[in-house]
Amino acid sequence: MHRALISALALAAAATPAAADTRFLAYDAADRVTTALTRGVTLEVERGLFGAVAVRRIISTTQRGSARIDMGGPKEARDAIPETANADGARDGQVYTIDGQGDGRGLARALCPGADATYLVIGRVRAVRPLTIHAVGRWTDGQYRHCVQLSYDYRGEWALPPGGSPVRDGDDLPRRPD
């Protein structure tokens, strides 16, 4: 009996990476502030075995640009969200750190001008549901401050070409022979 259970768990663990599923969910700005800062965004999300969703990248829907974000960040980022802005359950959201390289640097500066580091607290990501993202900055004095709340309406899901994957900025592209 124990061997069967151990075998089943080993098989499930081996299947976990294959069970991950990458999707691209598009959102339109739902208010003036969000429109002024980002217009629309597409989130590259990875859905795990039990439906858990992790955001990997934010892609501008209206302009060329994308920023990698990494899951995890300081608890203080979530705590900086004002109580009045917590109607969407943001304090239960996941904290992400904006990668300071490339377009991530520009996104961080646009959302929290003057901050040393910028974090995103993203509410639960679900298809066909609105999405709220809070930007929180850490300043040189060590304080975390809420910068802006971004509100989005779900637009749709992008399909990938069969057997293909999108080319990301910085990925190696085929080169022309010299």
N, C-alpha and C positions, 0 to 999 in steps of 0.2 A: 504494500500500500504506500509506504513512504517513498519507495523507489519511483513509483508512478507519479507521485506528487512532485518529486524532485525533477524528474524528466520533463514533466509538463511546465514547470517553472523555468527550466533551462531553455526549453523550446520557445517559451514566451519571451524570455530575455533576448534570445538570438533574433527573434522576429521584430523586436522593438525598432531598430533603425529603419527597417523596411516599411514599418507602419507609419512613419512620419510622412506628412503630406504637405507640400508647399502650395500655397494659394496666394492670389493677388486680389485684395478687396479694395474697391474704389469708393471714395467718399467725396461728397460735395460740401462746401462750406454752408453752414446753416444760419450764420448771422454776419453782421457787418465786420466785427472784429476779426473773425476767422477769415473772411473774404479778403480783408486788407493784408493779412499776414501770409496766408497760404493758399487761398482759393480752394483748390481741391487736392486731395492726396490719395495715393494708393499705398496700402500697407502690404508688404511681403510678410506673410505669416506662415508659421509652421505649426501644423496641428499634429499633436502627438497621439499615442495609442489610445488614451482614454478621453480624447477630445480637448485636452489642454492646449491652449493657443499661446504661442510666443511670437512676438513681432520681431522681425530681423532687420527690416529696412523700411524707411519712409521715402516714397518716390513722389516728386511733384507731378501732378496730373497736367498742369498747364504750362510748365516750363521744363527745360532739361535740368535735371538734378536729382540726387538721391543722397540720403544720409543713413549710414549704418547706425543702429542703436543696439546696445547690449543690455540684456536683462540683468537687473540688479542695480542697486544704488542705495544711498543712505536712507534710513528710516525717517530722518528729519525732512526729506523732500516730501514725503506723504503728509507729515505733520504740519507742513507750511501751508497746506490748502485751507483756506478759510472755511469755517463752518457753514457759511451761507452758500458756498459753492459746492457743498458736499451732497446736494440733493441727488446727484447722479451716482452716489456710492463711490466717489473717487478714492476715499480713504481705504477702500478695499481693493483698489486697482493695483496693478503691477508697476514698480518703479523701473525705469530704463535710463541708461546713461547715453547721451548723444556722443558719438565718436567725434572727437575734435579735429579729425583729418578731413580734407576735401570739402565737400558740400555740407558736411556736418558742422563745420566751424561757422559757416554762414547762417545755417539754421539756428544754431545756438545763439549767435549774436542778434539775429532778428527777433527771437522769442524773448530773450533776457539780456538786453543791451547792458554791458558793463559787468556782467557776472563772470566769475572765474570758471565756473562749471555750470552746465545746464542739464537738468533732468526732466524727463517726461513721466507723468503719472497717468497711465492709460487705463481707462475703465475696461470693463469686460468687452472683448472684441467678439462680436457675433454677426454673422451675415444677416442682412435685412433689418438690422437694428441701428439706431443712431449711435454715435460714438462721441465721447467727451475725452479730451486730452488736456491735462494741466501742465504748464511749463513752470518749473521752479528753478531758481538760480541760487548758487552759493557765492557770496561776495567775499572780498578780502578780509572783512572783519569776522568771517566764519559763520555769519548768519545765513539762514535759508529763507528766501522770500518768494512768495507766489508772484509770478510774472503775468500770466495770462491764461484764460480758459478758452480752449478751441472747441467749437461744437460742429459736428458733421452729421449729415444725413447720408444714409447708405445709398450708393448709386448702382453697384453691381460687382460682379466678379469677372476678372480677366481670365481668359483661357490661354493656356500655353500651346504652342504648336505641338503636334504629335511627336513624341520621342525627343523633343528639344527642350531647351531651357533658355531663358533670356540671357543676353550678354550684358554683363555689368560693367560699369566704368572701371577701368584698370585691369579687367580680365585680359588674358593674352588672346589676341586676335590673330588669324592667319596672316602671315606677312608675305608680301610680294617678293619673289626671288630677284636678287640684284643682277 
